[in-house]
Amino acid sequence: MSTGRLIIDLDAVVANWRSLDAMTNCKTAAVVKANGYGLGAANVAKALFKEGVRQFFVAVVEEAEVIRAELGPKPEINVFSGHMKGDTDAVRELRLTPMINSVDQLTRHLETLPDHPFGVQLDTGMNRLGMEINEWAAVAEVALAQRPKLVMSHLACADEPDHPMNPYQLAQFRKMTDGISVPRSLAATGGILLGPEYHFDLTRPGIGLYGGLPYAEAQPVVELDLPVVQIRDVAEGEVVGYGNSWQASRPSRIATVSGGYADGIIRMLSDRTRLYHGETPCPLVGRVSMDLLTIDVTDLTEEPAKLTLIGPQQSVDDLAADARTIGYEILTQLGARYQRKTFGK
Ligand SMILES: *Cc1c(COP(=O)(O)O)cnc(C)c1O
């Protein structure tokens, strides 16, 4: 085996969905955009569908095809980017529910697909997607007369429970939607953890399903083992890797393992993380290259056949912290070259 082995535990995904669902008294959807946060949207959606999940969210219509093909006609597949120019055929044929983001999108939808389901996305301060308060005031009556499936908004700071943006956005959302008789949704993973006033009728967790922060109690979902290609002795004073960036301060053993920035092990991790042999940390030394890493295994008593980058000793979020990023980015960059082993459900 010459590529890394990525193990994806769908039972853990399902367990995480169940735990998040149990925190609310409302419905719980599943966000499977970006190929299920890099873990395989079809497999993830299938496992969750078996568990009873009937509402899924993707970012763009192109992502919906594989999910509709896998799950058949039953589940609702909602699209955050709404009904963009060129989306009409896919929205109709795949029976998607676009979250309408603007007056333009609303017009397009009602003109091209009258009677086809849709939702509405409102902007409550994040300034990314959705209608703003004045736009919504202008078209709410027309839109609501068509009985949208959902009215939703998204929190910008839900991973910081004490951030004043959270109650501000909650108040904006209430101001824009109180009194309407359409199901409402505000919370993603972080919003679920903020408490019941954020839950409304439907929550939309993504990262929590896949074992990432801010859901600290999540079960880990992925493990990543990288095979050792060769091991060499390096004398004190010798250098390792591109740019001579690491120099041995003692006689060392260096393992070269298969995996690099082309596999999502971002270059920022150079000299900043470690791989594990069982419970023993082995520092990544020198620069991450496209296909290879160099690891200091001097302190091991045996020659490892593989080393673990993500596993029991080091979570996705630990790795993200080393890389000065977030778990979301580590997960969604996990490479296509790995041998992927998906088990469970
Ligand atoms: C990505 C996304 C989610 C899921 O967010 P997580 O933080 O991964 O739970 C929910 N809603 C919207 C609008 C999103 O873009």
The ligand as a Gaussian input file, in Angstrom:
#p B3LYP/6-31G(d) Opt

LIG

0 1
 C      -22.106000      25.251000       6.179000
 C      -23.412000      25.753000       6.659000
 C      -24.090000      25.097000       7.706000
 C      -23.443000      24.022000       8.536000
 O      -22.553000      24.657000       9.435000
 P      -21.666000      23.872000      10.488000
 O      -20.956000      24.943000      11.218000
 O      -20.749000      23.007000       9.708000
 O      -22.592000      23.075000      11.350000
 C      -25.378000      25.512000       7.994000
 N      -25.950000      26.547000       7.340000
 C      -25.306000      27.223000       6.361000
 C      -25.991000      28.357000       5.681000
 C      -24.019000      26.861000       6.001000
 O      -23.383000      27.533000       5.032000

